[in-house]
Amino acid sequence: MARSSAAIEAIEDTLLEAWELLMRSPDQERGWLASGARSGWPQIVRDRITDYADTEARPRMSLNRREVALRDRVWIDVDCLSMEIAPDNRPLVAVVLAMKARPGAGGFRWERVWEALGGRESGLTTDTIRMRYDRTLRRLAAIEAERSGVC
């Protein structure tokens, strides 16, 4: 579905890119807690017969400065863009971004978002959910334009 405004498409693209970067970010607390539970030695020395081959080991790509700045500006900083999302709409935005980032079989569908948010028990319709998401994007686009000085 094409959006009527390029600003709304741009903010959704920004949110999706920042979401992907957030999902790629290492969980430093988990890494710190896990480091005490095992030694790093088994990861250094590998038996080529019983263990996986070194060609299968792929390091996680670290984020560059631009990516870290975008991720932090949207999700982490104290005055980040995500704090401008109404608390009632945050689960909606998170579900939509997760589903758009990894659409699965059949692509992205608002019915799947509706089901993830409680379906019939939520008291919402797919149109209501879509309109709330679009209003949230419109608001975030306006805030982003104001912050960048483009009014």
PyMOL commands that place a pseudoatom at each C-alpha (Angstrom):
pseudoatom trace, name=CA, resn=MET, resi=1, chain=A, elem=C, hetatm=0, pos=[0.000, 0.000, 0.000]
pseudoatom trace, name=CA, resn=ALA, resi=2, chain=A, elem=C, hetatm=0, pos=[1.532, 3.310, -1.072]
pseudoatom trace, name=CA, resn=ARG, resi=3, chain=A, elem=C, hetatm=0, pos=[1.463, 6.118, 1.427]
pseudoatom trace, name=CA, resn=SER, resi=4, chain=A, elem=C, hetatm=0, pos=[0.285, 9.580, 0.527]
pseudoatom trace, name=CA, resn=SER, resi=5, chain=A, elem=C, hetatm=0, pos=[3.308, 11.289, 2.009]
pseudoatom trace, name=CA, resn=ALA, resi=6, chain=A, elem=C, hetatm=0, pos=[6.991, 10.798, 1.320]
pseudoatom trace, name=CA, resn=ALA, resi=7, chain=A, elem=C, hetatm=0, pos=[7.713, 11.937, 4.890]
pseudoatom trace, name=CA, resn=ILE, resi=8, chain=A, elem=C, hetatm=0, pos=[5.616, 9.093, 6.304]
pseudoatom trace, name=CA, resn=GLU, resi=9, chain=A, elem=C, hetatm=0, pos=[7.393, 6.560, 4.081]
pseudoatom trace, name=CA, resn=ALA, resi=10, chain=A, elem=C, hetatm=0, pos=[10.743, 8.003, 5.136]
pseudoatom trace, name=CA, resn=ILE, resi=11, chain=A, elem=C, hetatm=0, pos=[9.955, 7.753, 8.838]
pseudoatom trace, name=CA, resn=GLU, resi=12, chain=A, elem=C, hetatm=0, pos=[8.778, 4.166, 8.451]
pseudoatom trace, name=CA, resn=ASP, resi=13, chain=A, elem=C, hetatm=0, pos=[11.972, 3.323, 6.552]
pseudoatom trace, name=CA, resn=THR, resi=14, chain=A, elem=C, hetatm=0, pos=[13.974, 4.969, 9.348]
pseudoatom trace, name=CA, resn=LEU, resi=15, chain=A, elem=C, hetatm=0, pos=[12.103, 3.001, 12.008]
pseudoatom trace, name=CA, resn=LEU, resi=16, chain=A, elem=C, hetatm=0, pos=[12.600, -0.257, 10.109]
pseudoatom trace, name=CA, resn=GLU, resi=17, chain=A, elem=C, hetatm=0, pos=[16.301, 0.360, 9.591]
pseudoatom trace, name=CA, resn=ALA, resi=18, chain=A, elem=C, hetatm=0, pos=[16.775, 1.298, 13.257]
pseudoatom trace, name=CA, resn=TRP, resi=19, chain=A, elem=C, hetatm=0, pos=[14.758, -1.791, 14.277]
pseudoatom trace, name=CA, resn=GLU, resi=20, chain=A, elem=C, hetatm=0, pos=[17.069, -4.029, 12.230]
pseudoatom trace, name=CA, resn=LEU, resi=21, chain=A, elem=C, hetatm=0, pos=[20.091, -2.356, 13.821]
pseudoatom trace, name=CA, resn=LEU, resi=22, chain=A, elem=C, hetatm=0, pos=[18.608, -2.820, 17.281]
pseudoatom trace, name=CA, resn=MET, resi=23, chain=A, elem=C, hetatm=0, pos=[18.066, -6.515, 16.556]
pseudoatom trace, name=CA, resn=ARG, resi=24, chain=A, elem=C, hetatm=0, pos=[21.686, -6.801, 15.337]
pseudoatom trace, name=CA, resn=SER, resi=25, chain=A, elem=C, hetatm=0, pos=[23.064, -5.130, 18.454]
pseudoatom trace, name=CA, resn=PRO, resi=26, chain=A, elem=C, hetatm=0, pos=[24.861, -7.413, 20.878]
pseudoatom trace, name=CA, resn=ASP, resi=27, chain=A, elem=C, hetatm=0, pos=[23.255, -8.072, 24.238]
pseudoatom trace, name=CA, resn=GLN, resi=28, chain=A, elem=C, hetatm=0, pos=[26.128, -6.931, 26.423]
pseudoatom trace, name=CA, resn=GLU, resi=29, chain=A, elem=C, hetatm=0, pos=[24.494, -7.899, 29.713]
pseudoatom trace, name=CA, resn=ARG, resi=30, chain=A, elem=C, hetatm=0, pos=[23.815, -11.432, 28.490]
pseudoatom trace, name=CA, resn=GLY, resi=31, chain=A, elem=C, hetatm=0, pos=[27.381, -11.688, 27.216]
pseudoatom trace, name=CA, resn=TRP, resi=32, chain=A, elem=C, hetatm=0, pos=[28.771, -10.527, 30.535]
pseudoatom trace, name=CA, resn=LEU, resi=33, chain=A, elem=C, hetatm=0, pos=[26.635, -12.984, 32.499]
pseudoatom trace, name=CA, resn=ALA, resi=34, chain=A, elem=C, hetatm=0, pos=[27.522, -15.864, 30.187]
pseudoatom trace, name=CA, resn=SER, resi=35, chain=A, elem=C, hetatm=0, pos=[31.255, -15.154, 30.298]
pseudoatom trace, name=CA, resn=GLY, resi=36, chain=A, elem=C, hetatm=0, pos=[31.485, -16.275, 33.921]
pseudoatom trace, name=CA, resn=ALA, resi=37, chain=A, elem=C, hetatm=0, pos=[29.725, -19.547, 33.177]
pseudoatom trace, name=CA, resn=ARG, resi=38, chain=A, elem=C, hetatm=0, pos=[32.266, -20.871, 30.676]
pseudoatom trace, name=CA, resn=SER, resi=39, chain=A, elem=C, hetatm=0, pos=[35.790, -20.386, 29.552]
pseudoatom trace, name=CA, resn=GLY, resi=40, chain=A, elem=C, hetatm=0, pos=[36.706, -18.908, 26.203]
pseudoatom trace, name=CA, resn=TRP, resi=41, chain=A, elem=C, hetatm=0, pos=[39.247, -21.679, 25.633]
pseudoatom trace, name=CA, resn=PRO, resi=42, chain=A, elem=C, hetatm=0, pos=[36.873, -24.144, 23.873]
pseudoatom trace, name=CA, resn=GLN, resi=43, chain=A, elem=C, hetatm=0, pos=[36.054, -21.406, 21.401]
pseudoatom trace, name=CA, resn=ILE, resi=44, chain=A, elem=C, hetatm=0, pos=[39.740, -20.892, 20.606]
pseudoatom trace, name=CA, resn=VAL, resi=45, chain=A, elem=C, hetatm=0, pos=[40.808, -24.506, 20.123]
pseudoatom trace, name=CA, resn=ARG, resi=46, chain=A, elem=C, hetatm=0, pos=[38.569, -26.556, 17.845]
pseudoatom trace, name=CA, resn=ASP, resi=47, chain=A, elem=C, hetatm=0, pos=[38.799, -30.197, 16.923]
pseudoatom trace, name=CA, resn=ARG, resi=48, chain=A, elem=C, hetatm=0, pos=[38.277, -30.290, 13.149]
pseudoatom trace, name=CA, resn=ILE, resi=49, chain=A, elem=C, hetatm=0, pos=[36.786, -33.793, 13.240]
pseudoatom trace, name=CA, resn=THR, resi=50, chain=A, elem=C, hetatm=0, pos=[34.266, -33.542, 16.076]
pseudoatom trace, name=CA, resn=ASP, resi=51, chain=A, elem=C, hetatm=0, pos=[33.559, -29.825, 16.035]
pseudoatom trace, name=CA, resn=TYR, resi=52, chain=A, elem=C, hetatm=0, pos=[32.211, -27.630, 13.247]
pseudoatom trace, name=CA, resn=ALA, resi=53, chain=A, elem=C, hetatm=0, pos=[34.592, -26.387, 10.623]
pseudoatom trace, name=CA, resn=ASP, resi=54, chain=A, elem=C, hetatm=0, pos=[36.003, -22.909, 10.940]
pseudoatom trace, name=CA, resn=THR, resi=55, chain=A, elem=C, hetatm=0, pos=[34.373, -21.937, 7.641]
pseudoatom trace, name=CA, resn=GLU, resi=56, chain=A, elem=C, hetatm=0, pos=[30.947, -22.285, 9.310]
pseudoatom trace, name=CA, resn=ALA, resi=57, chain=A, elem=C, hetatm=0, pos=[31.817, -19.832, 12.060]
pseudoatom trace, name=CA, resn=ARG, resi=58, chain=A, elem=C, hetatm=0, pos=[30.695, -16.361, 11.090]
pseudoatom trace, name=CA, resn=PRO, resi=59, chain=A, elem=C, hetatm=0, pos=[31.291, -13.384, 13.336]
pseudoatom trace, name=CA, resn=ARG, resi=60, chain=A, elem=C, hetatm=0, pos=[28.438, -10.996, 13.941]
pseudoatom trace, name=CA, resn=MET, resi=61, chain=A, elem=C, hetatm=0, pos=[28.984, -7.831, 11.983]
pseudoatom trace, name=CA, resn=SER, resi=62, chain=A, elem=C, hetatm=0, pos=[29.507, -4.919, 14.296]
pseudoatom trace, name=CA, resn=LEU, resi=63, chain=A, elem=C, hetatm=0, pos=[27.653, -1.667, 13.775]
pseudoatom trace, name=CA, resn=ASN, resi=64, chain=A, elem=C, hetatm=0, pos=[29.462, 1.329, 12.318]
pseudoatom trace, name=CA, resn=ARG, resi=65, chain=A, elem=C, hetatm=0, pos=[29.192, 4.833, 13.791]
pseudoatom trace, name=CA, resn=ARG, resi=66, chain=A, elem=C, hetatm=0, pos=[26.324, 5.905, 11.552]
pseudoatom trace, name=CA, resn=GLU, resi=67, chain=A, elem=C, hetatm=0, pos=[24.339, 2.788, 12.432]
pseudoatom trace, name=CA, resn=VAL, resi=68, chain=A, elem=C, hetatm=0, pos=[24.948, 3.204, 16.159]
pseudoatom trace, name=CA, resn=ALA, resi=69, chain=A, elem=C, hetatm=0, pos=[23.900, 6.861, 15.952]
pseudoatom trace, name=CA, resn=LEU, resi=70, chain=A, elem=C, hetatm=0, pos=[20.683, 5.971, 14.095]
pseudoatom trace, name=CA, resn=ARG, resi=71, chain=A, elem=C, hetatm=0, pos=[19.823, 3.126, 16.474]
pseudoatom trace, name=CA, resn=ASP, resi=72, chain=A, elem=C, hetatm=0, pos=[20.435, 5.333, 19.506]
pseudoatom trace, name=CA, resn=ARG, resi=73, chain=A, elem=C, hetatm=0, pos=[18.538, 8.314, 18.047]
pseudoatom trace, name=CA, resn=VAL, resi=74, chain=A, elem=C, hetatm=0, pos=[15.457, 6.176, 17.412]
pseudoatom trace, name=CA, resn=TRP, resi=75, chain=A, elem=C, hetatm=0, pos=[15.475, 3.637, 20.278]
pseudoatom trace, name=CA, resn=ILE, resi=76, chain=A, elem=C, hetatm=0, pos=[18.036, 4.270, 23.039]
pseudoatom trace, name=CA, resn=ASP, resi=77, chain=A, elem=C, hetatm=0, pos=[18.815, 7.928, 23.804]
pseudoatom trace, name=CA, resn=VAL, resi=78, chain=A, elem=C, hetatm=0, pos=[16.921, 9.669, 26.586]
pseudoatom trace, name=CA, resn=ASP, resi=79, chain=A, elem=C, hetatm=0, pos=[15.014, 11.875, 24.133]
pseudoatom trace, name=CA, resn=CYS, resi=80, chain=A, elem=C, hetatm=0, pos=[14.808, 9.185, 21.436]
pseudoatom trace, name=CA, resn=LEU, resi=81, chain=A, elem=C, hetatm=0, pos=[12.106, 9.153, 18.806]
pseudoatom trace, name=CA, resn=SER, resi=82, chain=A, elem=C, hetatm=0, pos=[10.422, 6.059, 20.235]
pseudoatom trace, name=CA, resn=MET, resi=83, chain=A, elem=C, hetatm=0, pos=[9.626, 7.927, 23.448]
pseudoatom trace, name=CA, resn=GLU, resi=84, chain=A, elem=C, hetatm=0, pos=[7.309, 10.115, 21.356]
pseudoatom trace, name=CA, resn=ILE, resi=85, chain=A, elem=C, hetatm=0, pos=[5.128, 7.083, 20.597]
pseudoatom trace, name=CA, resn=ALA, resi=86, chain=A, elem=C, hetatm=0, pos=[2.087, 6.976, 22.869]
pseudoatom trace, name=CA, resn=PRO, resi=87, chain=A, elem=C, hetatm=0, pos=[2.474, 4.165, 25.439]
pseudoatom trace, name=CA, resn=ASP, resi=88, chain=A, elem=C, hetatm=0, pos=[-0.732, 2.501, 24.201]
pseudoatom trace, name=CA, resn=ASN, resi=89, chain=A, elem=C, hetatm=0, pos=[0.660, 2.392, 20.647]
pseudoatom trace, name=CA, resn=ARG, resi=90, chain=A, elem=C, hetatm=0, pos=[4.159, 1.086, 21.472]
pseudoatom trace, name=CA, resn=PRO, resi=91, chain=A, elem=C, hetatm=0, pos=[3.180, -2.603, 21.336]
pseudoatom trace, name=CA, resn=LEU, resi=92, chain=A, elem=C, hetatm=0, pos=[1.439, -1.967, 18.013]
pseudoatom trace, name=CA, resn=VAL, resi=93, chain=A, elem=C, hetatm=0, pos=[4.504, -0.279, 16.516]
pseudoatom trace, name=CA, resn=ALA, resi=94, chain=A, elem=C, hetatm=0, pos=[6.804, -3.029, 17.810]
pseudoatom trace, name=CA, resn=VAL, resi=95, chain=A, elem=C, hetatm=0, pos=[4.635, -5.799, 16.343]
pseudoatom trace, name=CA, resn=VAL, resi=96, chain=A, elem=C, hetatm=0, pos=[4.297, -4.036, 12.976]
pseudoatom trace, name=CA, resn=LEU, resi=97, chain=A, elem=C, hetatm=0, pos=[8.040, -3.367, 12.719]
pseudoatom trace, name=CA, resn=ALA, resi=98, chain=A, elem=C, hetatm=0, pos=[8.908, -6.942, 13.698]
pseudoatom trace, name=CA, resn=MET, resi=99, chain=A, elem=C, hetatm=0, pos=[6.467, -8.329, 11.146]
pseudoatom trace, name=CA, resn=LYS, resi=100, chain=A, elem=C, hetatm=0, pos=[7.566, -5.956, 8.390]
pseudoatom trace, name=CA, resn=ALA, resi=101, chain=A, elem=C, hetatm=0, pos=[11.221, -6.724, 9.069]
pseudoatom trace, name=CA, resn=ARG, resi=102, chain=A, elem=C, hetatm=0, pos=[10.575, -10.486, 8.848]
pseudoatom trace, name=CA, resn=PRO, resi=103, chain=A, elem=C, hetatm=0, pos=[7.292, -10.847, 6.932]
pseudoatom trace, name=CA, resn=GLY, resi=104, chain=A, elem=C, hetatm=0, pos=[7.318, -14.632, 6.691]
pseudoatom trace, name=CA, resn=ALA, resi=105, chain=A, elem=C, hetatm=0, pos=[5.247, -16.662, 4.265]
pseudoatom trace, name=CA, resn=GLY, resi=106, chain=A, elem=C, hetatm=0, pos=[2.569, -14.639, 2.514]
pseudoatom trace, name=CA, resn=GLY, resi=107, chain=A, elem=C, hetatm=0, pos=[4.194, -11.287, 3.291]
pseudoatom trace, name=CA, resn=PHE, resi=108, chain=A, elem=C, hetatm=0, pos=[3.019, -8.649, 5.744]
pseudoatom trace, name=CA, resn=ARG, resi=109, chain=A, elem=C, hetatm=0, pos=[-0.696, -8.741, 6.585]
pseudoatom trace, name=CA, resn=TRP, resi=110, chain=A, elem=C, hetatm=0, pos=[-2.639, -6.580, 9.015]
pseudoatom trace, name=CA, resn=GLU, resi=111, chain=A, elem=C, hetatm=0, pos=[-4.665, -9.640, 10.064]
pseudoatom trace, name=CA, resn=ARG, resi=112, chain=A, elem=C, hetatm=0, pos=[-1.508, -11.140, 11.565]
pseudoatom trace, name=CA, resn=VAL, resi=113, chain=A, elem=C, hetatm=0, pos=[-0.876, -7.915, 13.498]
pseudoatom trace, name=CA, resn=TRP, resi=114, chain=A, elem=C, hetatm=0, pos=[-4.477, -8.003, 14.743]
pseudoatom trace, name=CA, resn=GLU, resi=115, chain=A, elem=C, hetatm=0, pos=[-4.014, -11.601, 15.922]
pseudoatom trace, name=CA, resn=ALA, resi=116, chain=A, elem=C, hetatm=0, pos=[-0.709, -10.766, 17.643]
pseudoatom trace, name=CA, resn=LEU, resi=117, chain=A, elem=C, hetatm=0, pos=[-2.381, -7.904, 19.518]
pseudoatom trace, name=CA, resn=GLY, resi=118, chain=A, elem=C, hetatm=0, pos=[-5.180, -10.117, 20.868]
pseudoatom trace, name=CA, resn=GLY, resi=119, chain=A, elem=C, hetatm=0, pos=[-7.515, -10.534, 17.920]
pseudoatom trace, name=CA, resn=ARG, resi=120, chain=A, elem=C, hetatm=0, pos=[-11.190, -10.393, 18.783]
pseudoatom trace, name=CA, resn=GLU, resi=121, chain=A, elem=C, hetatm=0, pos=[-10.454, -9.967, 22.503]
pseudoatom trace, name=CA, resn=SER, resi=122, chain=A, elem=C, hetatm=0, pos=[-8.587, -6.721, 21.836]
pseudoatom trace, name=CA, resn=GLY, resi=123, chain=A, elem=C, hetatm=0, pos=[-11.818, -5.036, 20.731]
pseudoatom trace, name=CA, resn=LEU, resi=124, chain=A, elem=C, hetatm=0, pos=[-10.022, -3.584, 17.710]
pseudoatom trace, name=CA, resn=THR, resi=125, chain=A, elem=C, hetatm=0, pos=[-10.387, -4.142, 13.993]
pseudoatom trace, name=CA, resn=THR, resi=126, chain=A, elem=C, hetatm=0, pos=[-7.606, -4.365, 11.433]
pseudoatom trace, name=CA, resn=ASP, resi=127, chain=A, elem=C, hetatm=0, pos=[-8.659, -0.968, 10.054]
pseudoatom trace, name=CA, resn=THR, resi=128, chain=A, elem=C, hetatm=0, pos=[-8.431, 0.583, 13.528]
pseudoatom trace, name=CA, resn=ILE, resi=129, chain=A, elem=C, hetatm=0, pos=[-4.973, -0.873, 14.023]
pseudoatom trace, name=CA, resn=ARG, resi=130, chain=A, elem=C, hetatm=0, pos=[-3.806, 0.334, 10.605]
pseudoatom trace, name=CA, resn=MET, resi=131, chain=A, elem=C, hetatm=0, pos=[-5.174, 3.851, 11.216]
pseudoatom trace, name=CA, resn=ARG, resi=132, chain=A, elem=C, hetatm=0, pos=[-3.515, 4.046, 14.669]
pseudoatom trace, name=CA, resn=TYR, resi=133, chain=A, elem=C, hetatm=0, pos=[-0.219, 2.995, 13.117]
pseudoatom trace, name=CA, resn=ASP, resi=134, chain=A, elem=C, hetatm=0, pos=[-0.563, 5.564, 10.310]
pseudoatom trace, name=CA, resn=ARG, resi=135, chain=A, elem=C, hetatm=0, pos=[-1.409, 8.329, 12.812]
pseudoatom trace, name=CA, resn=THR, resi=136, chain=A, elem=C, hetatm=0, pos=[1.645, 7.361, 14.850]
pseudoatom trace, name=CA, resn=LEU, resi=137, chain=A, elem=C, hetatm=0, pos=[3.834, 7.560, 11.748]
pseudoatom trace, name=CA, resn=ARG, resi=138, chain=A, elem=C, hetatm=0, pos=[2.373, 10.954, 10.833]
pseudoatom trace, name=CA, resn=ARG, resi=139, chain=A, elem=C, hetatm=0, pos=[3.115, 12.251, 14.326]
pseudoatom trace, name=CA, resn=LEU, resi=140, chain=A, elem=C, hetatm=0, pos=[6.673, 10.862, 14.280]
pseudoatom trace, name=CA, resn=ALA, resi=141, chain=A, elem=C, hetatm=0, pos=[7.289, 12.381, 10.831]
pseudoatom trace, name=CA, resn=ALA, resi=142, chain=A, elem=C, hetatm=0, pos=[6.194, 15.785, 12.119]
pseudoatom trace, name=CA, resn=ILE, resi=143, chain=A, elem=C, hetatm=0, pos=[8.413, 15.469, 15.193]
pseudoatom trace, name=CA, resn=GLU, resi=144, chain=A, elem=C, hetatm=0, pos=[11.383, 14.362, 13.078]
pseudoatom trace, name=CA, resn=ALA, resi=145, chain=A, elem=C, hetatm=0, pos=[10.864, 17.309, 10.694]
pseudoatom trace, name=CA, resn=GLU, resi=146, chain=A, elem=C, hetatm=0, pos=[10.686, 19.690, 13.644]
pseudoatom trace, name=CA, resn=ARG, resi=147, chain=A, elem=C, hetatm=0, pos=[13.859, 18.266, 15.192]
pseudoatom trace, name=CA, resn=SER, resi=148, chain=A, elem=C, hetatm=0, pos=[15.782, 18.521, 11.936]
pseudoatom trace, name=CA, resn=GLY, resi=149, chain=A, elem=C, hetatm=0, pos=[14.523, 22.068, 11.366]
pseudoatom trace, name=CA, resn=VAL, resi=150, chain=A, elem=C, hetatm=0, pos=[12.558, 21.221, 8.210]
pseudoatom trace, name=CA, resn=CYS, resi=151, chain=A, elem=C, hetatm=0, pos=[9.076, 22.592, 8.804]
for i in range(1, 151): cmd.bond("trace and resi %d" % i, "trace and resi %d" % (i + 1))
show_as sticks, trace
zoom trace
